[in-house]
């Protein structure tokens, strides 16, 4: 079984079977919802992570500062 680290709590855990890109998993240590973002080596990120949303929020904060 492939092992990975939770980006939230750094807990190492195994994912049964063959993980697929986009597959959602829950960290057994902290309960955080994660998803597979890289298969080999196995890498997880937050399931609700949205880079476009982060960029929009940063742009809005910059506008408010002006």
C-alpha positions in Angstrom: 0.0 0.0 0.0 1.3 3.5 -0.9 2.1 5.8 2.0 1.9 9.6 2.2 2.0 12.4 4.6 -1.0 14.5 5.6 -0.2 18.2 4.7 -2.3 19.3 7.8 -0.8 17.2 10.6 2.2 15.4 9.0 0.7 12.1 9.9 2.0 9.2 7.7 -0.7 6.8 6.5 -1.4 4.2 3.8 -4.0 4.4 1.1 -5.4 0.9 0.2 -5.3 -0.2 -3.4 -3.9 2.0 -6.2 -4.6 5.7 -5.6 -5.9 7.6 -8.5 -5.4 11.4 -9.3 -8.2 13.3 -7.7 -9.2 10.5 -5.3 -10.5 11.8 -2.0 -9.2 10.4 1.3 -9.6 11.3 4.9 -6.6 11.6 7.2 -7.0 9.0 10.0 -5.2 11.2 12.4 -6.8 14.7 12.1 -9.8 14.0 9.9 -8.8 16.4 7.2 -10.3 15.8 3.7 -7.5 15.3 1.2 -7.1 14.4 -2.4 -4.4 12.7 -4.4 -2.5 15.3 -6.5 0.4 13.1 -7.5 0.6 9.3 -7.9 4.3 8.5 -7.8 5.5 9.4 -5.3 2.1 9.6 -3.7 1.3 13.2 -2.7 -1.8 14.6 -1.0 -3.2 18.1 -0.8 -6.3 19.6 0.8 -9.4 18.4 -1.1 -11.0 21.9 -1.1 -7.8 23.6 -2.3 -8.5 25.9 -5.2 -5.6 27.9 -6.6 -7.8 30.1 -8.7 -9.8 31.1 -5.6 -6.6 31.9 -3.7 -5.5 34.2 -6.5 -8.9 35.9 -6.6 -8.8 36.5 -2.8 -5.2 37.9 -3.0 -6.3 40.2 -5.8 -9.3 41.5 -3.8 -7.0 42.1 -0.8 -4.6 44.1 -2.9 -7.5 46.2 -4.2 -8.8 46.9 -0.7 -5.3 48.1 0.4 -5.2 50.7 -2.4 
